[in-house]
């Protein structure tokens, strides 16, 4: 609005100057009056039409509000969360939350479990990759198959497409609900913020082998042959299963999210 007022003042000023200049010019070139002057109707100087004020881009296309919902109660937050999720993500991530209830509680519980090196599988079951876990034979030994890493690629790629600025805005908007959900867990130590950052750090600090590790087992049930790998926390072993490249891409996304909410 201030820009419009300034523009109007400038236009009015310019028009006034033009009118004054035209009037002075008429006075200067007007010949001396004859003895018996002939009365003529006064002429009105023709002024240029002022250019119409064009609305600015900000006025014609206001920036949409994000997030665009009033903070609901924790118990009634699923509808808004699913709508926000659909706006932030692309397939196949986009469709994974449709049948899930208590999204925020699941997110908080998952973060808490990961921060304490516990298994979050029940909470993130909907985000499992398509297909079955695959192994490849080398003589009489079994290794994680390269094709297995490809199962995770669509999910990882969709994760990287998330707008972290918007994700951060959404996070801060719903943070009171996340803190409430964390309080329901009854943990005596730490805060929600500390728990989330610990969970992220657990993932960022997890080393993944360069080459597919050896496994043992049969009928789709396998464990890592190396006892040190098998003893790792569940989330660490999941990163190994998705392969180093996918794991690094996940880490990059989490690092960007952590920096955005800081």
Steps between C-alpha positions, in 0.01 A plus 500: 500500500786737584646444151166588340471826699854602408428427133180710506685795658769481232242487217304796639822698538604429142158600367513826698845582363384432144198725547715780641753465219229510232339808655834686523582411142167635381567826682847535350403453133172694515529810267431850627135589504380721209338834564159344460555149624278226379364303787579135464391217715782395729668182400560222742839335470483134406666293766624148441287230648669353807590137463274271700652364815567133455467272800822348617557127481465476876153657476377283215644174629529504879735244648294206629519428870687186598406303696144592412313344792420593857684277744262217594503289813738207505213250486349671195820580312508215247293674230715814499821298516403282206404806295829671583690180422335478157611856426857441611576163344492315169412136425574245632537682834181694443268201522663322794311680777143458375410209726711603799347640815666716766769625263661744741509247783663249265760755391584583861511134604724413205740781589506388862572137409777593257659733755518207745620245240168313511316345205250742340377252237139488622474877475647529150357181348301699242825642360659166421627471140315298239614147422688243704846505652744344252834329532754384246713186511875496459601140516356371825475848656211746502521879473248782492403537133558829319140474375391527862632856514282592202189427707577800717585741219146634429441576868838668540450708185158616619651592835756720328224690317351635824519879531698538822398861553134396501577192707664724760201736504264207547716355776503822701124541447423156647780494757262549796318181396829312469599611848162387630540159334847465647365583845256210466795259477588577860874514449656646815812630331554732206268711289336450163757721329788303651340170402447604138857625462636183661300288255633700205856473631463122537429479128761754391772320697418153364775365274395290201738256327616582150419149374199275566554305824477125535186352654395161627156341517233370265135535395509877514635517855856625503745652744842651446776244529733752663403502871595866528258595223223286643546663841442847361181694588197422278502836319871455421436157350216645292740756352738218408216316327421797279863540385757772549375732224139496622616533859710805416208662320279441803766656719521805273124547527498462878793739531313758293190455716700535821660819373163637386328456838797630700 
